[in-house]
Amino acid sequence: MQDRVKEKYEYIPLILMMLFMAGAFIHQKLYALTAPWGTLTVFIGLCVILFLYMRGNREEILKTDPVSIACIVAVIITPVNLFVLGSGKGAALIVFDLVLIFFLILRGFRISGRIKRGTALAGSVLMLLWYPVVRWDYGFNMVGLAFIILLIFGEILLEYVKNDLGMEYLKYVQILFFVTSVLLAVCYQARSAALSMAVFGLFYLLTPVIINKRAIYNVCIFAFTIGSILFTLFYTLLGKTGWNGRLLYKDLLSGRELIWQELWQEFLKKPLTGIGSSYEMKNFFMFEVHNGLFDILTVHGILVFIPVLFLLIRTLSSLFSPDVKFCPDKRLAMTGIYTLLFASFFENGFITTPYSVVFFALLLICS
C-alpha cells in the first residue's frame, strides 16, 4: 500500500496544472475567485510532494549543502521581514513556493513520460477555449500569459504526438501554431507576449549553439535572471531621457518607467528587508511591480532575494546537457522556461500562480 501511495505523488504537478489552467483561464470571474487562494494551494501541493518524496529519499533531502542553507535562510528571513515591516504575510507564500519548486528539482524529483504528456495536454487544451473567442475582459497582461502558455505546451504536446505516432508532417502544424500564436498576441496588442514568443522561436533555433558550451549557457542564465533586474534600471534611465516610441499602437514607455523609478527609490531606503507587499504606490493605482524578480527584490529585500536567486540559477544550471538538442520535448521545455523568464521582464512573473505552476511543470519536463 505504501509503495502504491509513493508512486502517485508524481500526479500532483499534473493535478495542479489542471486546477490552475481551469481556474485561471476558463472565465475571468472564476479566476478572480480562485486567484487569492492560488499560492496557498500550490504550497499545500508542494508540501505533499515533498513529504511523500522524502519517504524514499530522506538522506538526499536532509543533507546539508548550499542548496539546503539557501532554502532555510529564505524560509526563515521572509516572514521575519514581513513581520518587521508590518506587511501582508501572504507574500511569504510566493517565496515558499519558489523555494520548494527549486528544492524539489535540485533534489531529483521527476515525473514519468506519461505524466509529462498529461501535463502538456493540460497546458494546451485551452486552445479550444481561447482561439475562437475574443476575451478582452482579461486584460492585455493575462491574455499574453495565456497565449504564451498555450504556445509552449501546445508545441510540446504536438511534439509528443508527432514522435509517438510517427506523424512527421505535424512539424508544419507546429510552425503554423507558432505563427498563429504570435499573430493572436499582436491582435490583442499584448506586446510583451509577442516579444516573448519571438524569443521562444529564436531560443529554440539557437538551442544547439546555446547548449553546446557551458560558457554560452551561463551567459544565457545571467541574461535572463540578473538581466531582468538590470532591465528595470535601463528602462527607468531611458524614461528620464524623454525619448519614446510606438509599438502596436501604444507607447514603448507607457508607465512602467515611473513605477520602477519609484520602487527603486523606496527599495534603496530599505535594501535588506525590502518594502513589503503593503506598500501603496504613488504612480499606479495598485501595488504591481510588472517584473517577477524585481518584485521579489523590492518586496523581500536583498537578504531573501540572494538565496532565491541562487536557487534559481542553480536550478537552471542543473538543466545544462548537450543531449537536450536530441530530446525534442526537453528542448521545447527549456525554450519555454527561458521564454517565461523573459516574459517576467515586463510582467509579474513568479508571483502569479499560473506562472509558478507552469514554470514547475516545464522544469519537470526538461529534467
ABEGO torsion letter per residue (X at the ends): XAAAAAAAAAAAAAAAAAAAAAAAAABAAAAAAAAAAAAAAAAAAAAAAAAAAAAAAAAAAABBBAAAAAAAAAAAAAAAAAAAAGBBAAAAAAAAAAAAAAAAAAAGBBBBAAAAAAAAAAAAAAAAAAAABBBAAAEAAAAAAAAAAAAAAAAAAAAAAAAAAGBAAAAAAAAAAAAAAAAAAAAAGBAAAAAAAAAAAAAAAAAAAAAABAAAAAAAAAAABAAAAAAAAAAAAAAAAGBBBBBGGBBABAGAAAAAAAAAAAAAABAAAEAEAABBBAABABBBAGBAAAAAAAAAEAAAAAAAAAAAAAAAAAABBAAAAABAAAAAAAAAAAAAAAAAAABAEAABAAAAAAAAAAAAAAX
